[in-house]
Every structure is written in C-alpha cells, then in structure tokens.
C-alpha cells in the first residue's frame, strides 16, 4: 500500500485495455465480476482511455453505476493523434466524462507521448487545457503516459514541472532495453520527484509465458507462483510507484493477481537475483518484443492483425513450438489478412511505442509460418 496525494493506493491497478469480450462486444457481466473481486480485495485504481474501444462505457456499467464514487479512483486519457484540431481534443475530455459518468477523474493523462507526437500536445495547447480542468476540480491529478527516450522525458518534465505523475512502461525484460529504457526513464522520473504508475509490467502478457529456461528458474524457487507474479512484484518493489497496472482479461487472471498482491511483499534478495538471471536469459531470446497494445493495427491499410501474428511466431521463437505456432497463425489470419500482405508502408512503425521494425518482423513471420 502506498500513500500518494493524501490517499492510500494499493499497489495493483486494473488496466482496462484488454477486457474480455463476447464476440465483438465487451463482456460486461464478466467485467462486473472482475470489478467485484478487485474491490472486495481492497484494490481501487482503474485505468482506461478515450481510444480503448468500448472501455469507458464498460467502466460505467461495471463500476461507476454500481459503487460509490469515493470508493475507487479512475484514470483516463486524451490522445492528440486522433484529434483533428484543438476543439476535437477538448471534446475527448467531455466525452470521457459523459461515457463514464464519473463526475471527475482522479487521474488524467495526456496519452502515449513519444518523439513523433509530443509537439502536437503543445500545438493543441493541451497542457494548459488539463491544468484548467484541474483548477475546476474535474481532474484531481494529471500527468502523461510515455513511450520514448530518457532525453525526451527529461525535457518534458523540465518544461512541465506542474505534472503530478507519469505513467511509464517498466518491466524486468525491458529494464536495460535501449528502445524502451525502463530503468533510465524510471530514474529520470524519480530525479524530477515524480511518482509513477507502471504500465506493461508483464510486457503485453509475454512475461506470463517467458522462455523455458526462465520458467525453470522461477518454478524451482516458487513452484506455486505464476510467472506473471514475478513481473508484477518486480516493478511493485521499486520506490515511488503509485500502482502497477495489470491488463486482466478474465477472472482467472484477476484471481492470480489478487493472490500475491493483496498482501504484497517486495522481492527479497534471492528473488532479485533470480530476476537478474531471467533478464540475462530473455536478453538472448529471439522472440519479438511486442506488447500487444494494438496501436499498430488501426492505421494498417491491409488490416493485418500484427500482434496476433507476432504472438503466434513467438510460440516457435521462444519455446520451439513450431506446430503450435502455425496453428496459432492460422487462427490469427482466419479473416484473410496475412503477414505476407504487408506492403511496407510503415504506418505501423510510426505508431509502435516499442519502435519495432514491424515490417521486417512480418516478412520473417511470413517466411516462417506460411510455408
């Protein structure tokens, strides 16, 4: 349990980007059960965004219409890239208020700042806009989520010391990754005295299924602990963390997270050493480090399900499961949009927070899985 801005915040947050679905619709009944489990265990932090399809409306039905407003904290986000002008950007905020029925937001973020888009937040005067909403009481605390270099983070925090917190991608696999720079960005935020909400602690689910050599390490030490638990406890053990978001997609994942976070214990020295060994193993892994955020898919002219293809490929690249990889790939491209359909426009690469060479990976996936 951490105490931030005068309010205690448990170390596990519910990320609402990868909610369970029934067909194309979010399964609100299952989300409601997950919310009930989360609340009963004493957790309070919920994270959604204007651009998460159906998420804010589901939050209203599963949480806000069913629990007293003071019993939880809610965060949502404004994304400048989907706003054609300043008025449209402002409208996102009011749309989010209306969709959620939240009355106000405990936490509010300028969404996914990186090298390719951060100037647009200045151009649309969005820093001033969120400060105005805070002054009105419609936002309690504001900050930004970030996917870029430590140099840019330092620049933004120097120019905007008024932000209350930052949301960073931190996980043990990316701790020394040069493109993600988890450690360096964490240290910049702390240098500026900013508290941190952690996103992607399980790296889009990939750390719930790490390479076999890492699995062996974890199981030998804690036979009953999930692989995801190691990833979430790693980041929750850092100083200055408000909460750690887990994008839970079903009640089983919720049960698992609650089991080790309800009475959270930081990693001990032995566990830290095991994490260090796993970092070295994963550093040698040939898997594609995709977090399945799906920012790449919206603008794809060929509608290629890029994260699903990479998930299939990683079955073979990470664990040598060639048959399983092909089977998963067939399922991923069942609508007919294959890896080999890529035309190399690189729209996906401009949107990728991980700065992955997606077109190159797709070519390799096609060679490997379309034999």
N, C-alpha and C positions, 0 to 999 in steps of 0.2 A: 504494500500500500504506500503510495506516495502522496505528498501534500503539495498541491500546486494551486496558486492563485486563491489561497484560503479555503480550498475544498479538496478533500481526500479523493484520490482517483486510484482505483485498483489497477494493477499492472497488466491486465488483459483487456483489450478493446475489441469490439465486434466490427470487423470490416465488412461492409455491405455491398461489395462489388460482385462477388461470386455466389449469389444467393441460389438456393435450389429452385428448379423450375419444373413445371408440368407442361410439357410441350414448349411453346414459345413464351408462356406466361410464368411469372414468379409464383412459386407455391407458397402463398401467404399463410396457409394453415401450418405448414412445416416451419416457416419463419417465425410464426407466433409461438410455436412450441420451443423453438430455439431461444427466442427472447425470454420466455418464461424461465427456462433453465438458467439463462445468463443472469437474470435479475435475482432469482432465488439463491444463486451462489454468491450474490453480493457485488456483481460487476455492473458498471453503469455507463461506459463510454461506447458510443455508436458513431460510426464514420460512414458517410455516404457522399454523393456528389451529384451535381446537376446533370452530368453527362452519363451517369450509370443508368442504363435503360430500366425503367420501372422501379428503381431502388427507392427513391424518395416517396413515391406513392405507397410502396410496400411498408416503409417505415411508419407511415401514418396509420395504416391498418393494424400492423403487428405490434407497434409500440405506443405511439403517441395517443391513439384513441383508447388505449387500454391501461395506461399507467399515469399517475400524477406527474405533471411536468417537472416538478422539483426532484423527482426520484431518479432521473437519468441526465446524462449530458450528451448533446448531439453536435456533430460536426458535419458540415457540408462544404462545397467548393464551387468557385466561379472559374470558368475556363474561357480565357480570352480568345483562343483559337477558333471557337465555334460562334463567336460574336462578330457580326459584320460591322458593327460600329459601337460607339460608347453607350448609346441608348439600349441596344440589344444586350450589351454586357450587364448593365444595371438591371434589365428585366430578368436576367437569370436569378439574381438575388431574390426579387419579389416572387418569381415563380417558385423558387425553392421554399420560401415561407408559406406560400399558398398550398403547394403539393403536400408538404409535411404537416401543416397546421401547427407548427412548433412554437409560434408566437415570437420566438427569438432563437438565436443559435449560440450555444455555449462556446463553440469554437468555429472559426470560419477561415477558409484557406483560399488564397489565390493558387490556382491548380497547376501542378506539373511544370514549374518554371525550369527552363533549360536554355542552352545557348541560342537555339533557333527561335525562341519565342518571348524571352523575358522583356525585350524592349516594347512589345505590344502592350504589356501591362502598364508601362509608362505612357505610351501613346494614348491609351484609353482612360488615363487618369484613375486607374483602379485602386492604387494605394490610397489616394485621397478619398475615394468613394467608400472603401471599407472603414476608414477612420471616421467618416461621417456617420455610418451606420452604428459604429461602436458608441459614438457620442450620444446617439439617440436611444441606446440601450437594446438595439436589435441584434447586436453582436457583443458578446462578453469578452472574448479574446480572439485576436486574429493573427494569422501568420501566412506561410506559404509552404506548399509541398515542392520538393526539389529533386531534379534528376540531372545533375551536371557536375562541373569541376569544383574543387575546393576554392579555386581562384574566383569563380563567379559567386559562390556562396559568400565568401569574404566580402566581395564588392557589394552584394545586395544587403548584407547585414550592416555594413558600414554606412550605406546610403539610407537604410531604413531601420534605425535602432529602435523605432517605436513598435516593431513587431513583438508579439508576446511569446511566440514559439515557432518552431519549424518542424516540418514532417519530412523525415529522411528515410531513404532505403538503406537499412542496415541489416546484415546477416553475416554469419561467420564465413560463408563461402566467398562473399564479396568484400571481406574486411580489407584485403590488400589488392583487390581488383582495380586496375588503373582507370577503367572506364566508369565504374560505379563509385569507387573511392569511399567505401563505407567508413573506414577509420578516419581518413583525412577530413571528410565532411563532418563527422561526429566531433572531431577535435576543434574544427573551426566554429561550429555552433556553440560549443562549450566555452571557447575563448571569448565569444561575444556574450556569454552569460545567458544563452538561450536554452530553455528546456525543449525536449524533443519528444515527438510522437513518432514511433517506429512503424514503417510500412514494409511489406515484403520480408518479414523475418524468416519465412520458410521459402523464400525465393520462388513465389508462384506455385508452391507445392513441391518443387523439386527436392527440397531438403527433407521432405517426408518420405522420399524414396532415394536416398543417396547411393553412391556406388557401393558395391558389395563389401569392399574392404573397409569402408567407413561403417557400414551396418554391423560388421563383425565387432569392431571396436566398441560401439555403443551397447550391443547386446551382451557382450562379455562383462561389462561393468554394471549395466542396469537391464536385466533380462525383460522386465515388465514395463519399461518406459518406452514410449513411442519415439520414433526418430524426430518427429516434429517437435517434441518436448525439448529436445536438446537445443534446437534452433531458437525457440521462443525464450527459453530460460537464459540462453547466452546473451541476447540483447536486453532482456529484463534485468540482468545483473549489472548493467552499465549504470554509471552515475548520471543523474539529470534526465532520466526517462520518465515522461508523464505516464505513458501507457504503450503497450505493444499491440498493434492491430493484427488480428488473425482473420483472414477471409474465409470464414467457415461456411461450408456448402451443405451440411447435413447435421442431424442431431448426433451422429456418432463422433464427428469432429468436435462438436461442442462438448460432448461428454469427456472426450480425451483432454481437451484444453483445460476444462474446469478441474479435472482430476489432479493436475500438477500445479495449477496457478491459483487455486482457491486459497491454499496455504503456501504461497510462493516461497521457495528457498533459493537464494542465489547459488550459482555454481561454486563448488568448493575447488580447492587447488588441484585435486586429482582430475575432476571433471574438466577444468580449464585445460589441463594437459591433453586430455583426450580430444577436446575440440581442436587444439593445435595440430594434433596428428591428422584429424579429419580434414582440416584446412589444407594440409600438405597433400593428402590423397586427392581431394577434389581439384586442387591446382593442377594435377596431372590428368584430370578427367577430360575426355574428348566430347562430352555432352555439350549441347547447345544451351547457353545460359539464359534461356527465355523464361520470363516470369508470368507469362500468360495474361498480361494486363489488357491485351487486345486493342491497344491504341493503333496498332499497325493495320488492323483489318478494315476499319471504317472507310478509308480512302482507297482501298485496293480496287483497281478497275476490273480485275478478274475475280474478285470475291474469293480469294484463296484463304482458307482457314489456317493461317500461318501458325498460330500457337498449337493447334491440334496436330499439325504435321510435325512440328518440332517435338511435341510430346511423344509421338509415335517413333520418330527417329531416335530419341533418347533411350528408348527401350533397348535398342541394339547398341548404341554408342556407349551407354552407361553400364549395362549389365549383360551385353552379349545376347539378348533375347531377340534373335533375328525373326523367328516366326511370329512372335508376339508383335514385333514392330510392324511387320507387313499387315497383320490382321488389324492393328490399330489404325494404320494408314488407310486401309480400305474403308474403314468406318468413317475416318475423318473426311475423306473426299467422296463420300457417297452421293453428294449433290452434284458431282462432276467437276469441281474446281480443284485441279491437281497442282502439285508443285511445279511440274513442267510447263504449266500455263503462264508462269511468270514472264512478263515482258520486259523486266529490268527497268521500270520507271523510277524505282527507289522512293516512291511516295511513303512506303512503309518505313524505310530507314530514317526519313525525316521525322517521323512520329515516334520512333522507338526510344524510350527512356534509357535503354541499356546500350544504345548506339551499336547495335549488332549489324554485321554485314548480311542482312536478311536475304538479299537476292543470291548471294554466294551460297548461303546455307540451303536455300530452296533448290538450287541446282544440284548440290550434293545429295539432298534428300531424294530428288527425282532419280538420280543415278542409283542410289542405294535401294529405294523402295518401289520403283516402277520397272523392275527388271522383267 
